[in-house]
């Protein structure tokens, strides 16, 4: 069982869970979902590489809406979309939208992050499996790898879009 990690002053803020590169690690996905649920996030964004449709069995426990993009290892896109039908909505990469009054871009392609940051308030990306959190032209967030396979560290992030700040949390 995860604990609440938010500070008291963050409790009433709009919160967005961010994850990427879960790569079928069911234990890590479950930890991420529990963390997001226990911290009452308002929605979750997944920046690609869910990989297998069977992970929907764990993602189904999420208690908020979810937006997902396809990553380079997401093979059966039609079946992923079908299995996640009542969990979240898949989008092609990059996803461009508005989130709580902020222009947002979500991609799995790190090579386009700088270009997206010139036009959007918040840019979220995955693929590299490396945590990054910086504020330049935009707030740029890579939550690192949820799966922990490459770095040995499982991590996600929580974004506070109205304040334009985020926290990376190790699972």
Backbone as JSON, one array per atom type, in Angstrom:
{
  "sequence": "XXXXXXXXXXXXXXXXXXXXXXXXXXXXXXXXXXXXXXXXXXXXXXXXXXXXXXXXXXXXXXXXXXXXXXXXXXXXXXXXXXXXXXXXXXXXXXXXXXXXXXXXXXXXXXXXXXXXXXXXXXXXXXXXXXXXXXXXXXXXXXXXXXXXXXXXXXXXXXXXXXXXXXXXXXX",
  "N": [[0.85, -1.19, 0.0], [0.66, 2.13, -0.95], [1.63, 5.39, 0.24], [0.06, 8.54, 0.89], [1.59, 11.19, -0.73], [1.54, 13.84, -1.05], [1.89, 17.23, -0.05], [0.15, 19.06, 2.53], [-0.73, 21.58, 1.56], [-0.93, 21.06, -1.1], [-3.02, 19.41, -1.44], [-5.64, 20.29, -2.19], [-5.27, 21.19, -4.74], [-5.48, 21.07, -8.38], [-4.54, 18.03, -9.77], [-2.42, 16.11, -11.83], [-1.58, 12.97, -12.83], [1.38, 11.56, -14.15], [2.88, 9.31, -16.34], [5.16, 7.06, -18.0], [6.51, 4.66, -20.29], [5.8, 2.03, -19.18], [5.93, -0.61, -19.92], [4.74, -3.26, -19.56], [5.25, -3.96, -16.88], [3.7, -5.21, -14.42], [3.64, -5.06, -11.6], [4.88, -2.57, -11.12], [3.1, -0.88, -12.49], [0.8, -1.28, -10.97], [1.66, -0.16, -8.53], [1.99, 2.51, -9.34], [-0.67, 3.19, -10.09], [-1.95, 2.87, -7.6], [-0.63, 4.88, -6.15], [-1.47, 7.18, -7.57], [-4.26, 7.02, -7.18], [-4.46, 7.15, -4.35], [-3.57, 9.69, -3.92], [-5.47, 11.19, -5.05], [-5.51, 12.07, -7.84], [-6.6, 14.05, -10.61], [-6.6, 13.32, -13.25], [-4.81, 11.06, -15.46], [-1.93, 11.01, -17.46], [-0.38, 9.14, -19.96], [2.67, 8.69, -21.42], [3.33, 6.89, -23.5], [4.44, 3.57, -24.61], [3.05, 1.42, -23.28], [2.72, -1.17, -23.98], [1.54, -4.08, -23.84], [-1.83, -5.21, -24.36], [-2.99, -6.62, -22.18], [-2.32, -5.26, -19.87], [-4.35, -3.57, -19.27], [-5.94, -4.76, -17.39], [-4.88, -4.02, -14.9], [-4.71, -1.23, -15.1], [-7.38, -0.65, -15.11], [-8.13, -0.21, -12.52], [-7.71, 2.42, -11.93], [-8.91, 5.5, -10.69], [-9.78, 7.71, -12.15], [-9.99, 9.73, -15.15], [-8.1, 8.86, -18.12], [-5.52, 9.62, -20.38], [-3.82, 8.51, -23.15], [-0.9, 8.01, -25.18], [0.46, 6.45, -28.09], [3.45, 4.54, -28.01], [6.73, 3.63, -29.29], [6.97, 0.9, -28.81], [4.45, -0.09, -28.64], [2.67, -2.39, -29.97], [0.19, -3.79, -30.95], [-1.99, -1.79, -31.73], [-4.73, -1.49, -32.25], [-5.95, -3.44, -30.62], [-5.03, -2.62, -28.12], [-6.37, -0.15, -27.95], [-9.0, -1.11, -27.89], [-9.05, -2.7, -25.5], [-8.57, -0.72, -23.6], [-10.8, 0.79, -23.7], [-12.85, 1.57, -21.79], [-11.29, 2.79, -19.93], [-9.37, 4.72, -20.68], [-8.44, 7.11, -23.23], [-6.79, 6.58, -26.24], [-4.38, 8.36, -28.16], [-2.87, 9.55, -31.17], [0.61, 10.28, -31.66], [2.16, 13.43, -31.78], [0.11, 14.25, -28.92], [-1.88, 17.05, -28.76], [-3.3, 19.52, -26.82], [-5.6, 21.11, -24.49], [-5.24, 21.69, -21.11], [-6.67, 22.21, -18.18], [-6.61, 24.98, -18.67], [-4.07, 25.33, -19.71], [-1.84, 25.06, -22.45], [-0.94, 22.0, -23.81], [1.38, 19.42, -24.68], [1.91, 16.05, -25.48], [4.22, 13.55, -25.97], [6.04, 10.73, -27.32], [8.41, 11.01, -28.39], [11.47, 12.18, -27.95], [13.02, 13.84, -29.57], [11.42, 15.85, -30.6], [10.71, 17.49, -28.55], [11.87, 20.04, -27.88], [10.94, 21.67, -29.98], [8.17, 21.49, -29.57], [8.05, 22.73, -27.1], [8.33, 25.38, -27.71], [5.84, 26.21, -28.44], [3.94, 25.43, -26.59], [2.64, 25.34, -23.2], [3.16, 23.25, -21.43], [5.1, 20.36, -21.78], [5.19, 16.96, -22.13], [6.98, 13.97, -22.07], [8.27, 10.7, -23.06], [10.09, 7.69, -23.59], [12.99, 7.91, -23.3], [13.51, 6.9, -20.83], [14.6, 8.31, -18.79], [14.51, 10.5, -16.06], [13.33, 13.83, -16.17], [12.93, 17.2, -15.38], [12.21, 20.36, -16.01], [12.07, 23.92, -16.35], [11.73, 26.04, -18.89], [11.14, 27.62, -21.78], [8.82, 26.28, -21.65], [7.16, 24.12, -19.27], [8.82, 21.22, -18.91], [8.51, 17.79, -18.81], [9.68, 14.61, -18.1], [8.7, 11.71, -16.78], [10.4, 9.67, -16.21], [11.05, 6.13, -16.15], [8.34, 4.05, -15.63], [8.5, 1.32, -15.45], [11.1, 0.59, -14.57], [13.08, -0.95, -15.74], [15.46, -0.23, -17.24], [16.92, 1.72, -15.78], [16.74, 0.9, -13.2], [15.2, 2.28, -11.47], [11.96, 2.96, -10.6], [9.61, 5.27, -11.6], [7.23, 8.01, -11.51], [5.25, 10.97, -12.16], [3.71, 13.85, -10.63], [1.74, 16.43, -11.68], [1.02, 19.84, -11.18], [-0.94, 21.72, -12.73], [-2.05, 24.35, -12.64], [-0.31, 25.78, -11.05], [1.96, 25.36, -12.44], [3.99, 23.52, -11.78], [5.75, 20.48, -10.99], [6.24, 17.23, -9.55], [8.54, 14.61, -9.35], [8.21, 11.26, -8.55], [9.53, 8.49, -6.94], [8.74, 5.09, -7.12]],
  "CA": [[0.0, 0.0, 0.0], [1.42, 3.37, -1.04], [1.16, 6.44, 1.12], [-0.13, 9.86, 0.31], [2.89, 11.86, -0.77], [1.36, 15.26, -1.27], [1.88, 18.12, 1.1], [-1.2, 19.54, 2.84], [-1.12, 22.7, 0.7], [-1.15, 20.55, -2.46], [-4.16, 18.5, -1.42], [-6.81, 20.83, -2.9], [-4.87, 21.63, -6.08], [-5.7, 20.16, -9.49], [-3.38, 17.16, -9.87], [-2.39, 15.24, -12.99], [-0.56, 11.93, -12.76], [2.1, 11.38, -15.4], [3.71, 8.12, -16.39], [5.62, 6.66, -19.33], [7.36, 3.48, -20.36], [5.43, 1.04, -18.18], [6.48, -1.85, -20.5], [4.16, -4.5, -19.03], [5.64, -4.3, -15.51], [2.42, -5.17, -13.71], [3.88, -4.61, -10.23], [5.13, -1.13, -11.17], [1.85, -0.24, -12.89], [-0.08, -1.31, -9.8], [2.17, 0.84, -7.58], [1.68, 3.84, -9.89], [-2.12, 3.39, -10.0], [-2.25, 3.07, -6.18], [-0.14, 6.21, -5.77], [-2.36, 8.18, -8.16], [-5.56, 6.94, -6.5], [-4.36, 7.6, -2.96], [-3.32, 11.13, -3.93], [-6.65, 11.79, -5.69], [-5.22, 12.83, -9.05], [-7.8, 14.32, -11.4], [-6.46, 12.55, -14.48], [-3.48, 10.5, -15.68], [-1.41, 11.03, -18.82], [0.65, 8.11, -20.18], [3.44, 9.13, -22.59], [3.7, 5.83, -24.43], [5.04, 2.28, -24.29], [2.26, 0.58, -22.4], [3.15, -2.39, -24.65], [0.56, -5.15, -24.06], [-3.21, -4.95, -23.98], [-3.39, -7.22, -20.9], [-2.09, -4.32, -18.76], [-5.63, -2.92, -18.98], [-6.48, -5.38, -16.17], [-4.42, -3.23, -13.75], [-5.11, 0.17, -15.33], [-8.82, -0.55, -14.83], [-8.31, 0.21, -11.12], [-7.52, 3.87, -11.84], [-10.18, 6.15, -10.32], [-9.94, 8.98, -12.87], [-9.82, 9.62, -16.6], [-6.74, 8.64, -18.56], [-5.19, 9.94, -21.76], [-2.63, 7.75, -23.51], [-0.41, 8.07, -26.55], [1.18, 5.25, -28.48], [4.91, 4.61, -28.06], [7.34, 2.8, -30.33], [6.83, -0.52, -28.48], [3.04, -0.45, -28.57], [2.48, -3.09, -31.23], [-1.19, -4.03, -31.38], [-2.68, -0.56, -31.36], [-6.19, -1.66, -32.26], [-6.38, -4.19, -29.43], [-4.8, -1.71, -26.99], [-7.48, 0.8, -27.92], [-10.18, -1.86, -27.5], [-8.96, -3.1, -24.08], [-8.58, 0.47, -22.75], [-12.0, 1.54, -24.08], [-13.54, 2.16, -20.64], [-10.26, 3.25, -18.99], [-8.81, 5.96, -21.19], [-8.49, 7.32, -24.68], [-5.51, 6.62, -26.93], [-4.2, 9.37, -29.19], [-1.62, 9.46, -31.93], [1.7, 11.1, -31.16], [1.97, 13.96, -30.44], [-1.2, 14.75, -28.51], [-1.88, 18.48, -28.48], [-4.59, 19.86, -26.25], [-5.69, 22.11, -23.44], [-5.39, 21.01, -19.83], [-6.87, 23.16, -17.09], [-6.21, 26.32, -19.1], [-2.7, 25.34, -20.21], [-1.59, 24.34, -23.69], [-0.12, 20.84, -23.46], [1.77, 18.46, -25.72], [2.4, 14.79, -24.94], [4.88, 12.82, -27.04], [6.98, 9.68, -26.95], [9.58, 11.3, -29.21], [12.26, 13.25, -27.33], [13.61, 14.73, -30.57], [10.54, 16.97, -30.93], [10.36, 18.2, -27.32], [12.25, 21.46, -27.95], [10.02, 22.36, -30.9], [6.87, 21.58, -28.89], [8.19, 23.68, -25.99], [8.23, 26.74, -28.25], [4.44, 26.53, -28.71], [3.03, 24.93, -25.55], [3.0, 25.63, -21.81], [3.63, 22.02, -20.79], [5.47, 19.27, -22.7], [5.42, 15.7, -21.43], [7.5, 12.98, -23.01], [8.81, 9.45, -22.54], [11.03, 7.0, -24.47], [14.39, 7.87, -22.87], [13.53, 6.24, -19.52], [15.36, 9.17, -17.88], [13.72, 11.57, -15.45], [13.7, 15.22, -16.47], [11.96, 18.2, -14.95], [12.83, 21.68, -16.16], [11.2, 25.02, -16.78], [12.39, 26.99, -19.79], [9.99, 28.21, -22.47], [7.69, 25.49, -21.19], [7.47, 23.14, -18.25], [9.13, 19.98, -19.61], [8.48, 16.69, -17.84], [9.77, 13.2, -18.42], [8.58, 11.1, -15.47], [11.28, 8.52, -16.11], [10.4, 4.87, -16.52], [7.5, 3.4, -14.63], [8.88, -0.09, -15.34], [12.36, 0.42, -13.86], [13.94, -1.95, -16.39], [16.76, 0.25, -17.71], [17.65, 2.5, -14.77], [16.58, 0.31, -11.88], [14.36, 3.18, -10.68], [10.58, 3.11, -11.09], [9.16, 6.62, -11.23], [6.11, 8.7, -12.15], [5.24, 12.37, -11.74], [2.43, 14.52, -10.42], [1.77, 17.8, -12.2], [0.04, 20.82, -10.67], [-0.93, 22.6, -13.91], [-2.36, 25.76, -12.36], [0.9, 26.38, -10.49], [3.04, 25.07, -13.38], [5.06, 22.8, -11.11], [5.56, 19.04, -10.96], [7.12, 16.46, -8.67], [8.81, 13.24, -9.77], [8.11, 10.4, -7.38], [10.0, 7.13, -7.13], [7.79, 4.09, -6.59]],
  "C": [[0.89, 1.24, 0.0], [0.86, 4.36, -0.03], [0.84, 7.68, 0.32], [1.21, 10.56, 0.36], [2.76, 13.37, -0.89], [1.39, 16.03, 0.04], [0.47, 18.65, 1.31], [-1.65, 20.65, 1.9], [-1.37, 22.26, -0.74], [-2.45, 19.77, -2.56], [-5.35, 19.0, -2.22], [-6.5, 21.35, -4.29], [-5.35, 20.61, -7.13], [-4.41, 19.36, -9.67], [-3.51, 16.24, -11.08], [-1.25, 14.24, -12.82], [0.07, 11.77, -14.14], [2.96, 10.13, -15.3], [4.1, 7.84, -17.84], [6.37, 5.35, -19.19], [7.06, 2.47, -19.24], [5.8, -0.38, -18.64], [6.03, -3.13, -19.8], [4.59, -4.85, -17.6], [4.42, -4.12, -14.62], [2.57, -4.67, -12.27], [4.07, -3.09, -10.2], [3.86, -0.36, -11.55], [0.89, -0.18, -11.7], [0.36, -0.27, -8.76], [1.83, 2.25, -8.05], [0.19, 4.15, -9.74], [-2.51, 3.64, -8.53], [-1.82, 4.46, -5.73], [-1.07, 7.3, -6.3], [-3.72, 8.19, -7.46], [-5.5, 7.51, -5.08], [-4.08, 9.1, -2.84], [-4.37, 11.88, -4.72], [-6.32, 12.63, -6.91], [-6.5, 12.95, -9.87], [-7.79, 13.62, -12.75], [-5.03, 12.04, -14.57], [-3.16, 10.59, -17.16], [-0.32, 9.97, -18.92], [1.35, 8.45, -21.5], [4.06, 7.98, -23.38], [4.48, 4.66, -23.85], [4.35, 1.59, -23.12], [2.64, -0.86, -22.72], [2.01, -3.37, -24.86], [-0.84, -4.79, -23.59], [-3.61, -5.52, -22.63], [-3.14, -6.29, -19.71], [-3.36, -3.55, -18.39], [-6.24, -3.49, -17.7], [-6.08, -4.61, -14.92], [-4.87, -1.77, -13.89], [-6.58, 0.4, -15.02], [-9.09, -0.06, -13.41], [-8.13, 1.72, -10.92], [-8.87, 4.55, -11.62], [-10.35, 7.51, -10.96], [-9.79, 8.71, -14.36], [-8.35, 9.45, -16.95], [-6.62, 8.99, -20.04], [-3.87, 9.25, -22.06], [-2.21, 8.06, -24.93], [0.34, 6.77, -26.82], [2.68, 5.52, -28.47], [5.43, 3.66, -29.12], [7.23, 1.3, -30.05], [5.39, -0.97, -28.33], [2.64, -1.06, -29.9], [1.04, -3.17, -31.71], [-2.07, -2.86, -30.96], [-4.19, -0.71, -31.33], [-6.68, -2.4, -31.02], [-6.12, -3.39, -28.15], [-5.98, -0.76, -26.83], [-8.76, 0.11, -27.44], [-10.17, -2.19, -26.01], [-9.04, -1.9, -23.13], [-9.83, 1.32, -22.96], [-12.71, 2.22, -22.92], [-12.57, 2.69, -19.58], [-9.73, 4.62, -19.41], [-8.86, 5.99, -22.7], [-7.07, 7.4, -25.24], [-5.52, 7.7, -28.01], [-2.91, 9.09, -29.93], [-0.64, 10.48, -31.38], [2.04, 12.18, -32.19], [0.5, 14.32, -30.18], [-1.03, 16.22, -28.18], [-3.26, 18.83, -27.94], [-4.5, 20.95, -25.21], [-5.98, 21.37, -22.15], [-5.48, 22.04, -18.74], [-6.32, 24.54, -17.44], [-4.8, 26.43, -19.63], [-2.63, 24.56, -21.51], [-0.6, 23.22, -23.38], [0.19, 20.0, -24.69], [2.32, 17.23, -25.02], [2.97, 13.99, -26.11], [5.72, 11.68, -26.47], [8.31, 9.92, -27.66], [10.38, 12.46, -28.64], [12.84, 14.25, -28.33], [12.7, 15.9, -30.95], [10.16, 17.82, -29.71], [10.68, 19.69, -27.41], [11.32, 22.25, -28.86], [8.65, 22.53, -30.25], [6.91, 22.63, -27.77], [8.12, 25.13, -26.44], [6.77, 27.18, -28.39], [3.48, 26.18, -27.57], [3.56, 25.25, -24.16], [3.66, 24.44, -21.12], [3.92, 20.98, -21.86], [5.85, 18.06, -21.86], [5.92, 14.69, -22.44], [8.03, 11.76, -22.28], [9.96, 8.99, -23.42], [12.46, 6.89, -23.93], [14.57, 7.1, -21.57], [14.31, 7.05, -18.48], [14.49, 10.31, -17.37], [14.25, 12.93, -15.89], [12.56, 16.12, -16.02], [12.66, 19.54, -15.05], [11.81, 22.68, -16.68], [12.04, 25.97, -17.61], [11.26, 27.77, -20.47], [8.7, 27.53, -22.01], [8.13, 24.67, -19.98], [7.64, 21.81, -18.97], [9.27, 18.87, -18.58], [8.67, 15.35, -18.54], [9.74, 12.5, -17.06], [9.58, 9.98, -15.22], [10.51, 7.27, -16.48], [9.6, 4.31, -15.37], [8.01, 1.98, -14.39], [10.16, -0.33, -14.55], [13.35, -0.51, -14.52], [15.34, -1.45, -16.74], [17.58, 0.94, -16.62], [17.63, 1.86, -13.39], [15.71, 1.15, -10.96], [13.0, 3.31, -11.35], [10.09, 4.48, -10.66], [7.98, 7.08, -12.08], [6.2, 10.16, -11.72], [3.81, 12.8, -11.43], [2.62, 15.97, -10.8], [0.66, 18.61, -11.54], [-0.05, 21.9, -11.75], [-1.22, 24.06, -13.62], [-1.15, 26.49, -11.81], [2.11, 26.21, -11.41], [4.26, 24.48, -12.67], [4.72, 21.31, -11.15], [6.56, 18.43, -9.99], [7.3, 15.07, -9.27], [8.9, 12.4, -8.5], [8.62, 9.01, -7.74], [9.05, 6.17, -6.44], [8.49, 3.07, -5.71]]
}
